[in-house]
Amino acid sequence: MLGISDEIKINLLTVMLKTRATEEKIVSLYRQGQIVGGVYTGRGLEATTVASALTLEKQDYLFPIHRDLGAHLAKGQSVLNIMLQYLGRAEGLSRGRESGIHFSDTRLRIIGNVSHLGAMIPVAVGAALGGRMQGESCVAMNYIGEGGSNIGDFHEGLNFAAVQNAPFVLIIENNRYAYSTPAYKSSRCEKLADRAIGYGMSGVQVDGNDALEVYRIDKAAVERAREGQGPSLIECLTMRMAGHSAHDDASYMDQNQLAEYEQRDPILSLERRLLEEKIIDSSYLARLHLQVSEEIETAAETALAAPLPDPAGVSDGVYA
């Protein structure tokens, strides 16, 4: 594809594979009783989360939500740190004091989410404006689900971003279900991206299972934001190919729709494309799968062997 190098295409596939395999290992550890709390996977969303975050530069801010492990990895987070966090180890990013979805790494300019996901939108816009006020050439990227796009913070945050011409990009992960509520029951909009018109900003809908198209659209939005041309709203149409969380059997989901999206699995689609374009061959793909698997197993073993927090320090870092 014009404008996307072979190196970037291979990197997209590598991080997407790493994301899927890491989450599968996390679910396995959860079912073994090694992980406490909820596990929310982004199975089926890898093209959306990885391709979008790979368009960012080191100085940019990333505000991921609970299914965005791919965005964390794309921004430079290590599998080991992810495992330490989920397993509640003392060396984890929150020192064993938070779950696997509530964590930040300011060294990488990754700001983790709170449970009220929409409340992060105004905060992310504020980070974009703060960076600009300090003379930085930075962009802030944030994510929200199609369900979360219906709350007041979404409207207020985007209106504020547009009025201030903030270097900000919001990704709507339209994965068809807000927990168990299908998208058509929460909004009458044909395209959620059309809401951008009301704020006076750029809005576009994209196939969220096409990693190359997501990368192309998001890269253009990030560059426009960095050049002072304002914020963008990008709706990625995809499918959550699992229940709301690891304990959810997804019995309420449209099984025909789910089967359709299984055929459009973003990872398999990208693998086929790179093989067809002869960017990689089957032997390279096999080595890549093995390399990813070994990295994740090593990280999991290292994290499991790491010490748990000392109970004597339970109040350390507590504000009040």
TARACOR-V58403 format. One record per pair of residues at least 6 apart in sequence whose C-alpha atoms are under 6 Angstrom apart, sorted by the first residue. I is the first residue (numbers start at 0). J is the second residue. Records with the same first field share a line. If there is no record, write none. Layout:
BEGIN
I=J + J
END
This chain:
BEGIN
15=45
17=291
18=69
34=86
38=244 + 245
39=66 + 244
40=66
41=66
42=240
43=238 + 239 + 240
46=208 + 210 + 265
47=207
48=67 + 69 + 70
49=69 + 70 + 73
50=210 + 214
51=214 + 217
52=70 + 73
53=73
54=218
58=137
59=137 + 138 + 139
60=108 + 139
61=109 + 139 + 140
62=110 + 140 + 141
63=141 + 142
64=112
65=100
79=298
82=302
83=91 + 302
84=91 + 92 + 99
85=99
87=95
88=95 + 306 + 307
89=95 + 306 + 307 + 308
101=111 + 112
102=111
103=109 + 110 + 111
117=147 + 152 + 153
118=152
120=156
121=156
124=160
127=138 + 139 + 166
128=165
138=166 + 167
139=167
140=167 + 168 + 169
141=169
142=169 + 170 + 171
143=171
144=171 + 172 + 173
145=173
146=177
158=198
164=229
165=229 + 230
166=224 + 225 + 229 + 230
167=230
168=230 + 231
169=232
170=233 + 234
171=234 + 235
172=235
173=235 + 236 + 237
174=237 + 238 + 239
175=181 + 182 + 238
176=182
178=243
192=202 + 203 + 204 + 234
195=202
201=231
202=231 + 232 + 233
203=233
204=233 + 234
205=235
206=235 + 236
207=235 + 236 + 237
208=237 + 265
224=230
242=248 + 249
273=279
274=280
END
